[in-house]
Amino acid sequence: MTVFKGYMRITKRLLGMILMYVVIFTGVTVSMQFVARGTESSAYRAERLDIAVVDEDGGALAKGLVSWLSEKHNVTGMEKNEEVMQEALYYETVDLILQIPENFEEKCLSGENALSLTKVPGTYNAVYASAQINTFLNQVRTYRAAGYTISEALEKCQSQNDSQVNMLADSKAKNGMQSYGYAFRFMPYLFLTALCYVLGLILASFRKKEVKNRMMASAVSLRRQNGEGILAFLVVGTAMWLFSILLILCIDGKSFLADPNKWYYIGNTLLLMLVCLAIAFILGLLVSKPSVVNSIVTPLSLGMCFLGGAFVQMSLLGENVLRVSQFLPVYWYEVVNDTLSNCVSMTDGVRMSIYKGMGIQLLFALALIGIAMAVSKMKQQDR
């Protein structure tokens, strides 16, 4: 097992670099988990906006509107000064400015849209506030049409209680990606960087001309050398895969073990690990200098993760980008991962989509292994 021990000895020297990528992966995963949980808890919470009001009317309806808005948002008064208003929006000290013109009550009751909302460019806060204001004014018009006075209509509107929404836990429903789903999403980055860097450096070290010549002249047969090298690759890849699974169990093990699709997740990561091992093998065969490995691994891993949907959701990628991404194994890994994360019930259609993604990854692994064997045979003929 001389060759195998050599692989393991070089791997031991690279533990520091492996730990660096592990820390990056763990930090990103844990932070995304907390972000996901915070989003779930606040997804249905009403937002309070910072609204500045320029009241040129001062009537009962205008004051009633301001009082009603103050209960839902942070409302402050502002004088009608174009420079002051533009400065407030520019520095985003307010989200939007509401201007109430003179004779507002008369214009409002006649159905005229007299209010003016000025928002910060590029935001949608004005739509949210405008919908609330229109609802309030429509209620006032309804009460006035029924014979109520303005003061009575305002009192009726302000006494109405907001609807209470209670989120019920449903173990059969999934509201977006689970917290452990983010760990699976970023796993291609860990596998590509750590495996390609470590195994690429190992093979590059063995591909040095003097080392290669000594191995060719040794008593160990070429078949045994290749067998021990493949065994070392599998040991390193399996160790990395086991670590990733243990990390997920530490992050959110209870929810993951309760997921009926957990075995699909595990199988998907195993296929990804095989693909990354094949890529690392090809990289190590093509690169003869260890110093060149890092300059190749970094753009390779980041590019495949960005295009494959690991760092950016597929829904945000353009159609042309997605067409190119289909030629990358990471894309099909993420397709399976997203399908599992949003799966409410395992139907035949969902199962076929998962098997399709896994099957394409397996084909990628076999194709890459075939390329690696061809490159290895070609390299053996070099002297």
Buried (B, 14 or more C-beta within 10 A) or exposed (E): EEBBEBBBEBBEEBEEBBEEBBEBBBEBBBEBBEEBEEEBEEEEEEEEBBBBBBBEBEBBBBBBBBEBBEEBBEBEEBEEEEEBBEEBBEEEEBBBBBBBBBEBBEBBBEEEEBBEBBBBEEEEBBEBBBEBBEEBBEBBBEBBEEEBEBEEBBEBBEEEEEEEEEEEEEEEEBEEBBBBBBBBBBBBBBBBBBBBBBBBBBBBBBBEEEEBEEBEEEEEEEEBBBEBBBBBBEBBBEEBBEBBBEBBEEBBBEBBEEBEBBEBBBBBBBBBBBBBBBBBBBBBBBBBEBEBBBEBBBEBBBEBBBBBBBBEEBEEBEEEBBEEBEEBBBBBBBBBBBBBBBBEEEEEEBEEBBEBBBEBBBEBBEEBBEBBBEBBEEEEEEE
